[in-house]
Amino acid sequence: MSLLRCLPGVGVLLLAAGSAQAAMPLPGGGVPSLAPMLMQVTPAVVNISVIARNPAESNPLLQDPFFRRFFNIPDQPRGEQSAGSGVIVDAGRGLVLTNNHVIKDAQEIVVTLKDRRQLKAQLVGTDPGTDIALLRIPAEGLTAIKFGDSDSANVGDFVVAIGNPFGIGQTVTSGIVSALGRSGLGIEGYEDFIQTDASINPGNSGGALVNLKGELVGVNTAIIGPSGGNVGIGFAVPVNMARQVMAQIQRFGEVRRGRLGVSTTDLTPEAAKQLRVKASEGALVVAVETGSSADK
């Protein structure tokens, strides 16, 4: 099993849930279609291009033109360009949600809207622990997506993933919520993923997972793909978690978390039997850090 980030040639991803009736009206021909909902939602999903910093740029000697000329060192090429996706969540402020791994080590970030406008983005802040990043672009003629409630998602809900797979341009795929609360995947520090079978591929990272009402329920983040492509197992950061992270980034420029000072593990039926407790699930405290809040 391999976990892949959702950048072209890398890979990891997902999507979320919704209600079916509101999104599939019957047009004149009587054929169900997601088109009316997508016409409202897709302008809020953007492509993100990143020029990453060249590792050599951190060496001050290599930035000295006299040093480079003396040792006949060629000019440094610009860092490798990568592509991902993002979601406009506040049109008035020009705020765009995406994944941290999409813009990591970025020297320059360019956001391309559905109408093909290209705007330089400013990095507001990131949270590697949840793989969420917040960007700001000029707030001119933008369309924002509506927030949904990922806590109300259910396995079996229909969802749509929107992003920029393999850098080919905006693409829409559909599926269902396959599972909720996925963790232990080793993708991020804080894992509570929505799993989906909607087709997600490298380049979808940071894109939107929406329900059939056109509400954002997740931020596509990772896929399990032995071949580097979609095999129907993708993961998205729940929008409720992403909103909490975004609020702290806006307020503090970073995420500030409380620290309890304990190490825990899942309470398995075997452990519960050994400890002679009636509970069959939960967290088992295995260590308490000296001097921590929990210790006190």
N, C-alpha and C positions, 0 to 999 in steps of 0.2 A: 504493500500500500504506500502510495506517495501523496503527500499534500503539496499542492501547487498554489502559488500566488497568482492573482489574476492580472498579470502583466504579460504582454506578448512574449512567449518564450520562457515564462516562469510559471505561474498559475495557482490560484486558490479562490473559492467563490461561493455565492448563494442567493436565496430569495425568500419571500414571505407570503402572507395570506389575505383572504378577503371574502366578500359576499358576491354571489353570482348574478342575481337579478338586475342590479343597478347598472352593471357593466355590459350586458348583452341584450340591448334592445333589438327589436325586430324591425329592420328597415323596410322600405317599400316591398322588396322582394321576399320578405319573410324569413331571411337567413340571419341567424345570430351572428353578431360581430362585436369585436372589442374596439373597432375603429373609433367610435364616438368618444370613448374614454381616453384612448391613446392620443387623440388629437389635442386633448387638454393637458395630458401629462408629459408627452415627449419633449415639448419645448423646455421643460425644467431639467432634463437630463443632458449633460454636457460631456464633451470629450476633453481629456486633459493630456497635454504634451509636456514632457519634462526633459530639460537638459541637465543631467546630473553633473556634479563637480568631478573633475578629474583628480584622482588621488594625488597626483604630482603637484597639484596647486597648493597643497599644504606646506610644501618645501619652499622656504623663502629664497633660497639660492636659485631655484629653477624659475622664479619669477623675476630675477634680475637679468635684464637684456644683455648687459656686458658679460656676465658670467656665461650666459647661453652662447653668445657670439664667440667668446674666447675658446670654449670647448666644442664649438660647432654643433650645438644641440639644436635640433629643428624645433620650430614653433610647436607648442602643445596643441593637439587637436581638441576641439570642444568635447565635453563629456558625452557619453552615449545617450541618445534620445529614446525615451520610452513613452508608451501611451497607456492611458487608463480612462476611467470615467468618473463622473461626479454628479451631484444633485443640487440644484438651486433650492434652498430651503427658506430664504428670506429675500424677496425681490427688492424691497425697499432699501436694504443694507448691502445687497449684493453678496450674500453669504452662500458658500458652496460647501457641502459635505463631501468628503471622499475618504479613501484609506490612507493611513500614514505611509504604508509601503509604496503607494503610488508616487508620492512626492518626496520620499526620503532622499536626503543629500542633494536636493534640487538647487541648481544655480539659477534656473529660470523656469517659470511655470506659465504656460499659455492655455487658456480655456477657449474652446471652440463651441459656440452655440449651434443649435439646430439650424438657424438661419445663416450659418457660415461666418458670422462675425467672430473675430479672434481678439481676445482680451487678455492682457497680462494680469496675472493674479498675484495677490499679496498673501503670504502665509500668516494667518492669525495665530495658529498654535496647533500642536499635535499631542496625541496621547498614544504612545506605542503600546501600552498595556491593553488597549481595546482596538488598536489599529485604526483609529479615527483621526482625521485631520480636518481643519476648518480653513477655508480660503475666503478671500474677499476680492470681488471684481467690481468694476464700475457699474453702478446701479442704474442702468439706462435701458428701458424697454425689456426688462427681464420678466420671466414667468416662473413662479415658485410652485413647488409641489405641496400638497396638503399632507400634514402628518396624520398617520393612523395610530392605532393602539396595538402594539405587538403583543401585549399581555392578553389580548382578547383573541389572538390567533389560535386556530385549532388545526390539528392534523387532518388533512383532507381539504382544507380551504384552497380555492384556486388562487394562484398568484402569477404575476408577470414580471419577468426580469428584463430590464432595459439597460443597455450599455454599449460598449465599443469593442466587441470581441476581435482579437487579432489586429486591431487598428483599422478595420475595414470601413468603419462608420457605424452610425447608430443602428442597433438591431434589437428587435423585440422577440422574446421567446416566452412560452407559457408552460405552466405545470401546476403542481400542488405543493402544499406544505407536507413534507415527508416525515418530519420529526421536529420536536421542540426541545430546547434546553440541552443541546449537544455540548459536551465538554470533554476534557481529557484528550484532546486531539493534538495538543502541543503546538497549536497555531499562535495563540496569544496568551498573555498572562491572565486575562479575565475572559473566560469562555462561557457563553450561554447562547450558542448559535441556533438560528433557525436553519433547518436542513430542507432542501428542495430538490425536485427532479427537473425543474425548469433548466433548459440548456444554457449553461454558463461556461465560458471559456476564458483563457488568458486575454486580458484587455477589458473584461467586464468589471474588474476591481473598482470599487467606489461607486458603482452604478446603483440604480434603484430597483428594489424589490417592492412591488405594489400589489395591493389587493384589487378586486374587480370594481371597487368604487374609485379607483385612481388614487388611493391614499398610500403614502410611503410607510411600509412596515419593516423594511430592513435595508441595510447597506451591504451589497454583495462583496464578499471578502475572499473566499477560498473555494477550491474544489479538490476532491480526491480524483486524481486522473493519472493512472499508470503510464498512459501514452502522452500525457501533457495536454489532453483535451477533455471534453465533457464526457462523463460516463453516467450522468444522472445523479451524482452525489455532490451537491454544492452547499455552501454555508454563507449565511449573512448575519451581520451584527444586528440584533433587534433595534428598531428605531427608538424605543424607550431608553435603552442604554445610550444610544448615540446622542439623543437629545440632552441627557444629563451631562455627558461629556462636553457637548457643544456649549452648554450654559456655563460650565466652569471655565472653559477656554476663553469665552467671551469676558468673563468676570476677572479671571486671574492670569490668563495667558497660558495656563496649564491646568492639569487636574490635581486637586488636593484630596487625598484619601486619608481617612482615619486609620489608625493602626491598633488592632486589638492585642496582638502579641501572643497568638497561639498558632500551633500547627495542627491541621486536621486531616482526616482521611474519611472516605465514605464508610458509613456503617453498613456492613454487609450482614446478611442473615447468619453467616458463620460466626462473625464477631459478636453479634447480638446474643447468640446462643452461649458463647463462651463467657460473656459478661453478665448473662442471666437478666437481660433487659427485655421488656416487651416490645419496644420499638424495633421496627424492621428496616427503617431507612432514616437517614439524617447524617450529621457530621459527628465524627468521633474525635475528641481532643486527644492528641498523642504527645504534645509537648507544650509547655508554657515558658515564654522567654522571661528570664530574670529581670526584674525592674520594670516590666511592661505594664500596661493598664490592666491586662488580665491577671498578672501576678499580684498587683496591688488590690 
